[in-house]
Amino acid sequence: MPETRLLWSSLTLSAALALSACSASDNTDTATDAGTEATGKTIRIATEGAYPPFNTTNADGTLSGFDIDVANALCDQMQAKCDIVAQDWDGIIPGLLAQKYDAVVAGMSITPERQEKVDFTEPYFANTMVWLTDTNSNFDPNAISNLTLGGQRSTTPGAYLQDNYDGKNGNTVRLYDNYDNAYLDLKSGRSDAVLAEKVSAKAWLKDNPEGFGIVGDEIDNDDNIAIAVRKGDPLKDELNKAMSEIRSNGTLERLEKANFDQ
C-alpha cells in the first residue's frame, strides 16, 4: 500500500474491479457460460505483490490476496480474462499512464494527488491506521517524542507520519519501499513503532505473535481504496457496474472475510 496507500509513488465498504475496452486485447474466440457469450477481452491489471493481505507474491511467483481475488471475481462477472502482473509501488501509476496495463488493483487509496493523474472507481474497501510496536516498550501514541517511526513510502500512513511527526518533538520518520522492510526494522529494534493499515499490521502479527502488538486506538483518516484507471477511460464505468453486481450477490463480502478474517 500505498496517502492505505497515498501519492504517486488495508468498517468495510464494498465494491471491486473488472475489465475494459480501451487498451484491452480482443480475441475472436467466444465461449458460452449459462447461455451468455463471453466478451473475449483480456484486461491487463497491475498490483504490487508486496502488500499482504491485499496482494502478495508467492514462492512460486504467483500472485494472491484480496486484490487478486477481487480482480478475478470481476473478470468472471464480466466474462473477461484477467492478466495480472506485479509492479513496484513507486512505478505503478507511471506504468498505468504509459499504458503498460489498463487498471491498478493494489490496495490503492483515493487521494487528491492521485486524482490529478488518474480516475478512480467506486471504493471497494475502507482502511484505518494503527500503531504497531514492541509490547515491552513504553510507546505511548498520545505522547510521541524522540522516537524513530517507520512506515511505507507513498502511502496514507507514510504521509501522515511525515505531516505530523517528522522532525517534530525530536522524532525521526523512516519510510521504506514496502511494509516488509518497515516491520523488519521494527523487529530488529531499529525503529520504535510502525504506522500501518490495520489489515496489514494484523497480517504481520499472525506470523509474529510474540512480543509485538497494536497499541492505542485505530485512526480513521477516511482512507478509501479503489481501482485506478487512466483519465476518461470507459473501463471505469464497466468496473463500477461489475462492482455493484459482486457487491449485491455477496461475493465481495465473502472475499473480505476470507482474506481479512473479519
C-alpha positions as a Markdown table, in Angstrom:
| # | Residue | x | y | z |
|---|---|---|---|---|
| 1 | Met | 0.0 | 0.0 | 0.0 |
| 2 | Pro | 0.3 | 2.6 | -0.7 |
| 3 | Glu | -1.7 | 8.6 | 1.2 |
| 4 | Thr | -3.6 | 2.9 | 2.8 |
| 5 | Arg | -1.8 | 3.9 | 0.5 |
| 6 | Leu | -1.1 | 7.9 | -1.0 |
| 7 | Leu | 0.9 | 9.8 | -3.5 |
| 8 | Trp | 2.4 | 8.6 | -6.7 |
| 9 | Ser | 4.5 | 6.5 | -5.8 |
| 10 | Ser | -5.5 | -2.2 | 4.2 |
| 11 | Leu | -15.8 | -0.9 | 8.9 |
| 12 | Thr | -15.9 | -2.3 | 5.5 |
| 13 | Leu | -17.1 | -0.8 | 2.3 |
| 14 | Ser | -17.9 | -2.9 | -0.7 |
| 15 | Ala | -17.1 | -3.0 | -4.3 |
| 16 | Ala | -14.4 | -4.2 | -6.7 |
| 17 | Leu | -12.9 | -4.5 | -10.2 |
| 18 | Ala | -13.4 | -5.9 | -13.7 |
| 19 | Leu | -12.4 | -5.3 | -17.2 |
| 20 | Ser | -12.3 | -3.0 | -20.1 |
| 21 | Ala | -12.2 | -2.0 | -23.6 |
| 22 | Cys | -9.6 | 0.7 | -24.2 |
| 23 | Ser | -6.3 | -1.0 | -24.3 |
| 24 | Ala | -7.6 | -4.5 | -23.7 |
| 25 | Ser | -6.9 | -7.1 | -26.3 |
| 26 | Asp | -9.8 | -8.7 | -28.0 |
| 27 | Asn | -9.7 | -12.2 | -29.3 |
| 28 | Thr | -12.0 | -13.7 | -31.8 |
| 29 | Asp | -12.9 | -16.8 | -29.8 |
| 30 | Thr | -16.2 | -16.8 | -28.0 |
| 31 | Ala | -17.4 | -19.0 | -25.2 |
| 32 | Thr | -20.8 | -19.5 | -23.6 |
| 33 | Asp | -21.5 | -19.8 | -19.9 |
| 34 | Ala | -25.1 | -20.4 | -18.9 |
| 35 | Gly | -26.2 | -19.2 | -22.3 |
| 36 | Thr | -24.2 | -15.9 | -22.3 |
| 37 | Glu | -21.5 | -15.1 | -24.7 |
| 38 | Ala | -18.1 | -14.3 | -23.3 |
| 39 | Thr | -16.6 | -10.9 | -24.2 |
| 40 | Gly | -13.2 | -12.4 | -25.4 |
| 41 | Lys | -11.4 | -9.5 | -23.7 |
| 42 | Thr | -8.2 | -9.6 | -21.7 |
| 43 | Ile | -7.8 | -6.9 | -19.1 |
| 44 | Arg | -4.3 | -6.1 | -18.0 |
| 45 | Ile | -4.2 | -5.4 | -14.3 |
| 46 | Ala | -1.2 | -4.3 | -12.1 |
| 47 | Thr | -0.8 | -5.0 | -8.4 |
| 48 | Glu | 2.2 | -4.5 | -6.1 |
| 49 | Gly | 2.7 | -8.1 | -5.0 |
| 50 | Ala | 4.2 | -7.0 | -1.7 |
| 51 | Tyr | 1.3 | -5.8 | 0.4 |
| 52 | Pro | -0.3 | -8.7 | 2.2 |
| 53 | Pro | -3.2 | -9.4 | 2.7 |
| 54 | Phe | -4.2 | -7.2 | -0.2 |
| 55 | Asn | -1.6 | -8.7 | -2.6 |
| 56 | Thr | 1.5 | -10.9 | -2.2 |
| 57 | Thr | 3.9 | -12.8 | -4.4 |
| 58 | Asn | 4.1 | -16.5 | -3.5 |
| 59 | Ala | 7.2 | -18.7 | -3.5 |
| 60 | Asp | 6.3 | -20.0 | -7.0 |
| 61 | Gly | 5.9 | -16.5 | -8.4 |
| 62 | Thr | 2.1 | -16.5 | -8.5 |
| 63 | Leu | 0.1 | -13.6 | -7.0 |
| 64 | Ser | -2.6 | -13.9 | -4.4 |
| 65 | Gly | -4.5 | -11.8 | -1.9 |
| 66 | Phe | -7.7 | -9.8 | -1.6 |
| 67 | Asp | -6.9 | -7.6 | -4.7 |
| 68 | Ile | -6.2 | -10.7 | -6.8 |
| 69 | Asp | -9.5 | -12.3 | -5.7 |
| 70 | Val | -11.5 | -9.2 | -6.4 |
| 71 | Ala | -9.9 | -8.8 | -9.8 |
| 72 | Asn | -10.7 | -12.3 | -10.7 |
| 73 | Ala | -14.3 | -12.1 | -9.4 |
| 74 | Leu | -14.8 | -9.0 | -11.6 |
| 75 | Cys | -13.3 | -10.7 | -14.6 |
| 76 | Asp | -15.7 | -13.6 | -14.0 |
| 77 | Gln | -18.6 | -11.3 | -13.7 |
| 78 | Met | -17.7 | -9.6 | -16.9 |
| 79 | Gln | -16.7 | -12.8 | -18.6 |
| 80 | Ala | -13.3 | -11.4 | -19.5 |
| 81 | Lys | -9.8 | -12.7 | -18.8 |
| 82 | Cys | -7.6 | -11.1 | -16.1 |
| 83 | Asp | -3.9 | -10.7 | -17.0 |
| 84 | Ile | -2.4 | -9.7 | -13.6 |
| 85 | Val | 1.2 | -8.5 | -13.2 |
| 86 | Ala | 3.3 | -7.3 | -10.4 |
| 87 | Gln | 4.7 | -3.8 | -10.5 |
| 88 | Asp | 6.9 | -1.9 | -7.9 |
| 89 | Trp | 4.7 | 0.5 | -6.0 |
| 90 | Asp | 6.6 | 3.7 | -6.9 |
| 91 | Gly | 6.2 | 2.9 | -10.6 |
| 92 | Ile | 2.6 | 1.7 | -10.5 |
| 93 | Ile | 0.9 | 4.9 | -11.6 |
| 94 | Pro | 3.5 | 5.8 | -14.2 |
| 95 | Gly | 3.1 | 2.3 | -15.7 |
| 96 | Leu | -0.6 | 2.8 | -15.9 |
| 97 | Leu | -0.2 | 6.2 | -17.7 |
| 98 | Ala | 2.3 | 4.6 | -20.0 |
| 99 | Gln | -0.3 | 2.0 | -21.0 |
| 100 | Lys | 1.6 | -1.0 | -19.7 |
| 101 | Tyr | -1.7 | -2.1 | -18.2 |
| 102 | Asp | -5.3 | -1.0 | -18.0 |
| 103 | Ala | -6.0 | -0.8 | -14.3 |
| 104 | Val | -4.4 | -0.8 | -10.9 |
| 105 | Val | -5.8 | -3.1 | -8.2 |
| 106 | Ala | -3.3 | -2.7 | -5.4 |
| 107 | Gly | -4.9 | -1.5 | -2.2 |
| 108 | Met | -4.6 | 2.0 | -3.5 |
| 109 | Ser | -6.2 | 4.8 | -1.6 |
| 110 | Ile | -8.1 | 7.6 | -3.3 |
| 111 | Thr | -6.2 | 10.8 | -2.7 |
| 112 | Pro | -6.4 | 14.3 | -4.2 |
| 113 | Glu | -2.9 | 14.0 | -5.5 |
| 114 | Arg | -3.6 | 10.8 | -7.4 |
| 115 | Gln | -6.9 | 12.1 | -8.7 |
| 116 | Glu | -5.0 | 14.7 | -10.6 |
| 117 | Lys | -3.4 | 11.9 | -12.6 |
| 118 | Val | -5.9 | 9.0 | -12.7 |
| 119 | Asp | -9.6 | 8.2 | -12.4 |
| 120 | Phe | -10.9 | 6.0 | -9.6 |
| 121 | Thr | -13.8 | 3.6 | -9.5 |
| 122 | Glu | -16.1 | 3.5 | -6.5 |
| 123 | Pro | -14.3 | 2.2 | -3.4 |
| 124 | Tyr | -14.1 | -1.5 | -2.7 |
| 125 | Phe | -12.6 | -1.3 | 0.8 |
| 126 | Ala | -12.1 | 1.2 | 3.7 |
| 127 | Asn | -8.9 | 1.2 | 5.8 |
| 128 | Thr | -8.0 | 2.5 | 9.2 |
| 129 | Met | -4.4 | 3.0 | 10.5 |
| 130 | Val | -2.9 | 1.6 | 13.7 |
| 131 | Trp | 0.4 | 1.8 | 15.6 |
| 132 | Leu | 2.4 | -1.5 | 15.7 |
| 133 | Thr | 5.1 | -1.7 | 18.3 |
| 134 | Asp | 7.1 | -3.9 | 20.7 |
| 135 | Thr | 4.7 | -4.7 | 23.6 |
| 136 | Asn | 7.6 | -4.4 | 26.1 |
| 137 | Ser | 8.3 | -0.8 | 25.1 |
| 138 | Asn | 7.0 | 2.3 | 26.6 |
| 139 | Phe | 5.5 | 3.6 | 23.4 |
| 140 | Asp | 2.5 | 5.8 | 24.0 |
| 141 | Pro | 0.6 | 7.0 | 20.9 |
| 142 | Asn | -0.6 | 10.0 | 22.9 |
| 143 | Ala | 2.9 | 11.2 | 23.8 |
| 144 | Ile | 5.3 | 10.5 | 20.9 |
| 145 | Ser | 8.7 | 12.2 | 21.2 |
| 146 | Asn | 12.3 | 11.4 | 20.5 |
| 147 | Leu | 11.4 | 8.2 | 18.7 |
| 148 | Thr | 12.1 | 6.6 | 15.3 |
| 149 | Leu | 8.8 | 5.9 | 13.4 |
| 150 | Gly | 8.5 | 3.6 | 10.4 |
| 151 | Gly | 6.1 | 3.4 | 7.5 |
| 152 | Gln | 5.8 | 2.8 | 3.8 |
| 153 | Arg | 6.7 | 5.4 | 1.3 |
| 154 | Ser | 4.0 | 6.9 | -0.8 |
| 155 | Thr | 1.2 | 5.6 | 1.4 |
| 156 | Thr | -1.5 | 7.3 | 3.5 |
| 157 | Pro | 0.2 | 6.3 | 6.8 |
| 158 | Gly | 3.5 | 7.4 | 5.3 |
| 159 | Ala | 2.2 | 10.9 | 4.5 |
| 160 | Tyr | 0.5 | 11.1 | 7.9 |
| 161 | Leu | 3.9 | 10.3 | 9.6 |
| 162 | Gln | 5.7 | 13.0 | 7.6 |
| 163 | Asp | 3.0 | 15.6 | 8.2 |
| 164 | Asn | 2.6 | 15.0 | 11.9 |
| 165 | Tyr | 5.9 | 13.7 | 13.3 |
| 166 | Asp | 8.9 | 14.1 | 11.0 |
| 167 | Gly | 11.4 | 16.5 | 12.7 |
| 168 | Lys | 8.8 | 17.4 | 15.4 |
| 169 | Asn | 9.4 | 16.7 | 19.1 |
| 170 | Gly | 12.7 | 15.0 | 18.3 |
| 171 | Asn | 11.1 | 12.3 | 16.2 |
| 172 | Thr | 12.6 | 10.7 | 13.1 |
| 173 | Val | 10.4 | 9.2 | 10.3 |
| 174 | Arg | 11.8 | 6.4 | 8.2 |
| 175 | Leu | 9.9 | 5.4 | 5.1 |
| 176 | Tyr | 10.5 | 2.1 | 3.2 |
| 177 | Asp | 9.8 | 0.7 | -0.2 |
| 178 | Asn | 7.4 | -1.8 | 1.4 |
| 179 | Tyr | 6.0 | -2.7 | 4.7 |
| 180 | Asp | 8.0 | -5.9 | 5.0 |
| 181 | Asn | 11.2 | -3.8 | 5.4 |
| 182 | Ala | 9.4 | -1.4 | 7.9 |
| 183 | Tyr | 8.4 | -4.4 | 10.0 |
| 184 | Leu | 11.9 | -5.9 | 9.8 |
| 185 | Asp | 13.4 | -2.8 | 11.3 |
| 186 | Leu | 10.8 | -2.7 | 14.0 |
| 187 | Lys | 11.6 | -6.4 | 14.8 |
| 188 | Ser | 15.3 | -5.7 | 14.9 |
| 189 | Gly | 14.9 | -2.6 | 17.2 |
| 190 | Arg | 15.9 | -0.1 | 14.6 |
| 191 | Ser | 12.6 | 1.7 | 15.0 |
| 192 | Asp | 10.2 | 2.2 | 17.9 |
| 193 | Ala | 6.9 | 1.8 | 16.1 |
| 194 | Val | 5.3 | 1.4 | 12.6 |
| 195 | Leu | 2.2 | 3.2 | 11.5 |
| 196 | Ala | 0.4 | 0.9 | 9.0 |
| 197 | Glu | -3.0 | 0.0 | 7.7 |
| 198 | Lys | -4.9 | -2.2 | 10.2 |
| 199 | Val | -5.2 | -5.2 | 7.8 |
| 200 | Ser | -1.5 | -5.1 | 7.0 |
| 201 | Ala | -0.5 | -4.9 | 10.7 |
| 202 | Lys | -2.8 | -7.8 | 11.6 |
| 203 | Ala | -1.5 | -9.9 | 8.8 |
| 204 | Trp | 2.1 | -9.4 | 10.0 |
| 205 | Leu | 1.1 | -10.1 | 13.6 |
| 206 | Lys | -0.2 | -13.6 | 12.6 |
| 207 | Asp | 3.4 | -14.6 | 11.8 |
| 208 | Asn | 4.9 | -12.6 | 14.6 |
| 209 | Pro | 2.6 | -13.0 | 17.6 |
| 210 | Glu | 5.2 | -12.8 | 20.3 |
| 211 | Gly | 6.4 | -9.5 | 21.6 |
| 212 | Phe | 4.5 | -7.2 | 19.2 |
| 213 | Gly | 1.1 | -5.8 | 19.1 |
| 214 | Ile | -1.2 | -2.9 | 18.1 |
| 215 | Val | -1.3 | -0.1 | 20.6 |
| 216 | Gly | -3.8 | 2.6 | 21.0 |
| 217 | Asp | -7.0 | 3.4 | 19.0 |
| 218 | Glu | -7.5 | 2.9 | 15.3 |
| 219 | Ile | -7.0 | 6.1 | 13.3 |
| 220 | Asp | -9.8 | 6.7 | 10.8 |
| 221 | Asn | -8.5 | 9.1 | 8.2 |
| 222 | Asp | -11.2 | 8.5 | 5.6 |
| 223 | Asp | -9.0 | 6.1 | 3.6 |
| 224 | Asn | -11.0 | 4.5 | 0.8 |
| 225 | Ile | -9.4 | 2.0 | -1.6 |
| 226 | Ala | -10.4 | 1.8 | -5.2 |
| 227 | Ile | -9.3 | 0.8 | -8.7 |
| 228 | Ala | -7.2 | 3.3 | -10.7 |
| 229 | Val | -7.7 | 3.7 | -14.5 |
| 230 | Arg | -6.5 | 6.3 | -17.0 |
| 231 | Lys | -8.4 | 9.6 | -17.2 |
| 232 | Gly | -11.5 | 9.3 | -19.3 |
| 233 | Asp | -11.2 | 5.5 | -19.8 |
| 234 | Pro | -14.7 | 3.9 | -20.2 |
| 235 | Leu | -13.3 | 1.0 | -18.3 |
| 236 | Lys | -14.2 | 2.9 | -15.1 |
| 237 | Asp | -17.9 | 2.6 | -15.8 |
| 238 | Glu | -17.6 | -1.1 | -16.7 |
| 239 | Leu | -15.7 | -1.8 | -13.4 |
| 240 | Asn | -18.3 | 0.2 | -11.4 |
| 241 | Lys | -21.1 | -1.9 | -12.9 |
| 242 | Ala | -19.3 | -5.1 | -12.1 |
| 243 | Met | -18.5 | -3.9 | -8.6 |
| 244 | Ser | -22.2 | -3.3 | -8.0 |
| 245 | Glu | -23.0 | -6.8 | -9.1 |
| 246 | Ile | -20.4 | -8.6 | -6.9 |
| 247 | Arg | -21.5 | -6.4 | -4.0 |
| 248 | Ser | -25.1 | -7.3 | -4.5 |
| 249 | Asn | -24.6 | -11.0 | -4.9 |
| 250 | Gly | -22.4 | -11.2 | -1.7 |
| 251 | Thr | -19.1 | -12.1 | -3.5 |
| 252 | Leu | -17.2 | -9.0 | -2.2 |
| 253 | Glu | -18.2 | -9.6 | 1.4 |
| 254 | Arg | -17.2 | -13.3 | 1.2 |
| 255 | Leu | -13.8 | -12.3 | -0.2 |
| 256 | Glu | -13.3 | -9.7 | 2.6 |
| 257 | Lys | -14.0 | -12.3 | 5.2 |
| 258 | Ala | -11.7 | -14.9 | 3.6 |
| 259 | Asn | -8.8 | -12.5 | 3.3 |
| 260 | Phe | -9.1 | -10.3 | 6.4 |
| 261 | Asp | -10.7 | -12.8 | 8.9 |
| 262 | Gln | -13.3 | -10.2 | 9.9 |
